[in-house]
Amino acid sequence: MRVKLVVGAIVLFLAAASWLVTDAARGRVPAPPAVKARPAPRGVVWRVPVPTDQKVVALTFDDGPDPVYTPVVLDLARAKGAKFTFFVVGRQGSLYPDLIKRMAAEGHAVENHTWDHHEMTRLSERQDVSEIELCDSEITRITGSRPSFMRPPRGEWDDDVYRATAALGYRVIMWSIELEHHPRRSPQQMAQRAINLARPGMIILAHDGAVDRHFDRTKTMQALPILVDGLLKKGYRFVTVPELMGMATDTRQTAEAAPPAAR
């Protein structure tokens, strides 16, 4: 009796499996829901391929301008003869236009970090366009020059963000190394980690503002001179993102570069 029950169960199982396969082929059994994949990173840049003899990096700053931190960064750049890139928030720029003017006057690149620093993946494509355009207009009004590059807040982007930036003629700039990767570390440890990881063509992320969270950027300000001196000692030059992009040895690789393992 037990053998008959086991055999019967196997027969029922095989019959059910056969029905599922047949019906799936006929399209009656719904396929499992597709998982939305992240878009291919066309036009999104994490690192720029440059000639091996060019020891250059781009040090970039997000979330400013800020009346406390941005002057510290600008004073450091002037003292060291370095050029930086500032991804500014349009609303902040409207509050502190003189800092934006100083960035441009001293040879730094002023680029787009949206108007309000909203997380763009939570917005519609139309809202994404508006965020970029408002910031674009403010930077252009203050500096007289239109920015060419955009970094989405928190580095979050999706299909809508990509389409919005591409439609407006922007390239999305991410980063290779984040200075504040472990904010609990000391300024010396933060700087030394970035110095150790730096390679030609890399883009370093730091912050000179805190628009949506009241971060204390004191450690960042303390780490910056150590970082700059350390890389200068190793023979590196600090160039702007536009300058770095102009040095690219392979624009196709620049457009489809993958994020590095260590950020």
N, C-alpha and C positions, 0 to 999 in steps of 0.2 A: 504493500500500500504506500509506504513512504517513497519508494522508488518511482511509483506512478505519479505521485504528487510532484516530485522534483522534475520529472520529464515533462509533465504538463506545464509547469511554471516556465521551463526553458522554451517550450513551443510558443507559449503566449508572449514571452519576451521577444522572440525572434519575429513573430508576426507583427507586434507593435513597432519594432524597429524598422521592418520592411515598409509598413504603412507611412512612417515618418519620412523615410528616404524618398518614397514615391511621391508623397504629397509635397515635400520640399521642392522636388524637381518640377512639380506642376505649379509651384508658386502659392500653394494653399497654406503652408506653414510659414509664419512670419520669420524673417531672418532676425538675428539679434541686432539690437540698435547699434548703429555705427558710432564709434568714439570720435569726437571732434578733435582732430589733430591740430597742433600748432602750425601756423603757416610756414612755408619755406622762407628762410631769412633773406630774401632778395632785397638788396638795398639797405640791409641792416649791418652796421659795421661794429665789430668788437676790437679789431686790431688791423693795422694797415701794413701790408707787406712793403718794406723799404729795402734799398740796397744794404747789403750786410755791413758795409763800411760806414753806414750812416747811423750813429748812435743818437737817435732822437726819440723822444717820448712827448706825448701831449698830456699835460696836467689840466684837468677840467674840474669846474666847480658848479654845483647845482644849488638851486633854491634861493639864490640871492636876487638882487643886492640886499645886503643887510648893513645897517649903519654901524654895527659893532664889529662884525667879522670881515666884511669885504675890504675896508681900508687896510686891515692887517695884511690881507693877501696881496693887495696892490702894492703896499709898501715893500713887502718881501720881493715881489717880482722886480720892482724898480732897483732894489739894492743888489739883486743877483743878475740883472740883465736877462731875465727870463720872460717868455711870453706864454700866457695862459689862455684858456678858453672858458668863458662864463656862459652856462646855460641858465638864462635868467627867467624868472617868473614875471609875466607882464604886469600883473597887479603890483608886485614889489617895485618894478621899474617905474611905474607911475608915481609911486610914493617917494622914490629916491633917484630921480633922473640924473642928478649930478654925478652919482656913482657910475651910472651907465656911460655918461659922457667921459668920465675919467678913464674907464676901461678902454673905450674906443680911442681916445686921444693918446693913450700910452701904448697902443699897438696890440692890444689883446683882441681876441675874437669874441663877439657878443652874439650868442645863438639862442634858439627858441626852446623854452621849457614849459610851454603853454601859459595861458592867462592866469588860471586859478589853481594850478597844481592838483586838479582832480585826477583820480585814477581813471585813465582813458578807457580801459576795458569795460568799465561800468556805464559808459556813455554810448549814445548812438553815433553813427558815422557823421551825421550832420553836426552833432555837438562836438565831436572831435575836431572837425574842420573849423568850427567857431573858436574853439580854444586856441588852436594854432594861429588862426588869422588875427585874433585880437592881440595876441602877443607879438606877432609879426608887425602889426600896425604900430604898436607902441615902441618897439625897438627902432623901426624905421623913422618914426617921428622924432625920436631923441637923437639918433646917431646919423640919420640921413642915408643909411645903408640897410638893405634888406638882408636878413640872415639867410643862410643856405642849409643849415643843419638843425635837426630837432632831436631832443632826447625826451622820451615820455616819462612822466613822473613815476618814480620807483622802478623804472625799467620795464613797466608792464605794457605789452602791446599784443594786438591780435589782428585779424583780417581787416576789421574796420579801421583801426589805427594805421595799418600799412597803406590801405587805399587812400585814406585822408591825406597822409603825408606825401604819398606819391602824386596825388592829384594836384597838390600845391607846389610840387617841384622840390620837396625836401628829401634829404637823406637822413635816416635814423642812425644816430650815433649812440652806441652802448659803451661798454668799458671792458678792459682787460683785467684791471686790478682795482679793488676798492680799498682806499686807505682806511676807512672806518669798518673794515670787515669784522673785526672783533673789538667793539668800542670799550670793552672792559680792560683791554690791555693798556699798558702805559704808552705815552707818546713815543718813547724810544722803540718799544716793541712794534707799534703800528708802523712807524717809519721804516724800521729795519726789514720788516716783512715785505713791504713794497719795494724796497731797494733790492732785496734778494730775488724777487720775482720779475723785476723789470727786464725787458728785452726790447731791442729796436722796434719801433712802430707801435708799441703798446700805448693804450689810452688809460690814464689813471683817473679814477673818480674820487673826488672829495666834495665837501659841502661848505659853503660860506653863508648859509642861511638855514632856517628851519621854519618854513611857512605854515605847515599844517600840524606840526608837533613842536612843542617848545624844547627842542634839543639844546643841550649845552655843547657848543662847538669848541670849548676851550682846549680840549685834548687835541682836536684837529689843528688848531692854531699853533699849539706847542710842537706837534709832530711835523708840520710843514717845513720849518727851517732845517730839521734833521734830514728829512727826505730830500729836499732840494740840494743841500750840501753834499749828501751822500751820493746822489746821482751825478752831480757835477764832478765830484772827485773821481768817479768811474768813467768820466769822459762823455757823459750824456749832455745833450742840449734840449732845452724845453722850447717846443714850437707849438703854434696853434693848430687846432684840428684842420682848418683849411690848408695850412702849410703842409701838414702831415699827409693829407689826402693828395696834395699836389706832387708828393714824392713817391707815390705808390708805383711799384714796379709791375703790378698786374691788377688792373681795375676790375677784372672779372673775379679775382680772388677777394678783392676788397668788398665787392658787392655781396659775396656769398660766404664770407668768413664765418666760421663757427665759433661759439663762445669758448674761451679757454677752460681747461679743467679746474684751475684754481682762480677764484675771483675774490 
